[in-house]
């Protein structure tokens, strides 16, 4: 298991622990989101996560610390947070269908 996979696994584990204590409707909504993502991938409607991470690695330097798959106004997107070595946090919104970057927002450390 490489560092990136471990980071994503740890982020998922932390998210899972946070969700454990949440109300049941939220857990149900998270299951629906997971199912939506699984179906979109199986039907070839979105790029696989590995493809998205490879693209982000080529275009930006840093460590992925958070990743979310969402449907916004009928468009599938990946929201990615990337921590760069200088402490800058990038928020990258990427079209999950073609991998095109929708926007990048920088947040520098204070």
Buried (B, 14 or more C-beta within 10 A) or exposed (E): EEEEEEBBEEBEEEEEEEBEEEEEEEEEEBEEBEEBBEEBBEEEEBBEBEEBBEBBBEEBEBEBBBBBBBBEEEEBBBBBBBBBEEEBBBBBBBBBBEBEBEEBEEEEEE
